[in-house]
Amino acid sequence: MELTWLDDRPLAVSLFYFCPAPMEGDIDNIIKPVMDALIGIVYPDDSVVELVAVQKFEPDVAWFVDQPSEMLAMALDTEPPVLYVRVDDNLAWRYR
């Protein structure tokens, strides 16, 4: 079966992990399984991803999100653990 709705436009992926406790292990350990899980659902292959931004938010570390999107606001209002994933084809950062 060919997935015709997926195309090979360049993409950026943001991953925000909201931990229920201080994170054990390295943050890079969550990247590959998530990127691989999106293959065939969000993009045909993860080679189209040009930028990956990953950040962890631990409960005892102060942080602030200025003007979150509606979906990010929902993630912020959910009890951890939460993994917020955003995939975007706006690559305006390329042209700065």
N, C-alpha and C positions, 0 to 999 in steps of 0.2 A: 504494500500500500504506500503510495506517495503522499507525503504531507504537503499539499499544495498551498496551504495558507501560511506556511513558514517561508521566510525568504532569508537571504544572506546579507541584509543590510547590517552595517556595524552597530554594535550595541554597547551600552554601559550598564553595569550591574552594581547595585548597592546592597550590602548585607549589614544589618544592624542586629546584633545579638544582645538581648536584654536578659541577663543572667539572674537566677534566683538567689545565687550566692557567689562569692568570689570564684572566678573560673579556674578550674584545674586544667592543665594542659595549655597548648598553644592555640591562638585564635586561627592560625592558618589551617588547622585540622578541620574546620567546618567549611572551608571554601570548596574544595574539590567535590565532596559528596553533593553539595547543593548545586554547583555548576553542572555536574553530570546529570543530576535529577531533572534539570530543566531541558535537557536535550530531547528534541522531538515534541516538546510541549510549548516552549517559548521560542526556541531557535533550533535550526536543523543540526547545528554542531556548535560547540562552545568556541570554536576558532573565530567566530564572528564577534566575539566579545573583545573590545579594545581597552576597556577600563573596568577594573573591579575595585570598589571601595568597601572596606570592611572595618567595622568598629564594634567593640564590645562595650556594654554599659553594665557595670557592676553595681550592686545595691549600696555599697558604702563609699562610692566615688561620686562626687558632685558633678552633675552635667546639666546642660540646658539646651533645649531644642527651640530655636526661634522660628515661628510660623510653620509648624508642621503641616503637611498635607493632611487631608481627611483620613486617608488610610494609615499614615504614620501616627496620627492622633489616636486612632483606634488601637493601634499596637501599644502605644504608650499607656493607654487606659486598661490594658489587659495584664493579668497577673503573670509574672515571669515563670517559666522561661518562654520567651517569644523570639522568633526569628523573623524580622521584617526584611522582605526582599523586594527590591524595585528594579525593573528592567526598563531601560529608556533608550530610544533611538535619537534623542536630542544630543548631538555631540558638539554643541556650541563651544565647549571647553577646548576643542581642537584649534579653534580659530582666534584664541585670545592672544 
